Amino acid sequence: DAGVTQSPTHLIKTRGQQVTLRCSPKSGHDTVSWYQQALGQGPQFIFQYYEEEERQRGNFPDRFSGHQFPNYSSELNVNALLLGDSALYLCASSWGSVGELFFGEGSRLTVL
Amino acid sequence: KNEVEQSPQNLTAQEGEFITINCSYSVGISALHWLQQHPGGGIVSLFMLSSGKKKHGRLIATINIQEKHSSLHITASHPRDSAVYICAAGANNLFFGTGTRLTVIP
C-alpha cells in the first residue's frame, strides 16, 4: 500500500515564475491538505481539498491555488513566485477532514 | 501570541532518560496531533487525540481539554528518538507549533 507521494522532491525556480506541485494521497483517503514549512519553522496550513473542492483555507494569498482530481490526487499551484515562497511544501492525506494525517516527504522549492 | 506554543524549543537528554514535551493551544480543536519530523523533512503522525491519554510503545500522549494543554512523554529515550517533535491543534485548519528539537546522546 503506497503512502502519500509528492513530486517533484526538489525544484528551483526564479522570481515571477509559476510552479505546480503534485500529491497522491494514501489509498483509501479522500482529503488532501497542503502545508508550507519555512526553514526552522513549523508547518503552516495552506488549504484543504475534499470532494474536489477547497473546503478550508489558511492565511495565504490568491497566488496559491489548488485542485483536487476525481481520483483524490491534488495539485498546488503558486503564481508569481517570490523569494519568500522558498520552503518545504508538505501534503497530507486523511479519511475525512479531521482524520489522522499521513504526510508525504515534501517538495522543497527554492526561489532565486 | 501563537495559537500553539511548545516547550522546550530544544532538549538534550542522555539515553534512558524520561522526556516530556509540552504543548499549549488557544484555538478550538477537534483533535490534537503529535508529529515527528526527521532531518530531510518527512513527517510521521505519532498520535491524534481529543481526550485523555494514548500510549504507543515508549511514547505516551496526554491532553487536558479544560486547560488546553497536551504533553508528549518518551520513556527510556534512545538515540533513534532524536528528531523534531511538533504539536498541531485545530480542526480542518491545523495550527502548528514550531517544534521541539530532541537530541538523545548515547
Interface residues (C-beta under 8 A of the other chain):
Chain A: S33 Y35 Q37 G40 Q41 G42 P43 Q44 F45 Q48 R55 Q56 R57 G58 L88 L90 A92 S97 V98 G99 E100 L101 F102 F103 E105 G106 R108
Chain B: V4 S30 A31 H33 L35 G40 G41 G42 I43 V44 S45 M48 I86 A88 G90 A91 N92 N93 L94 F95 F96 G97 T98 G99
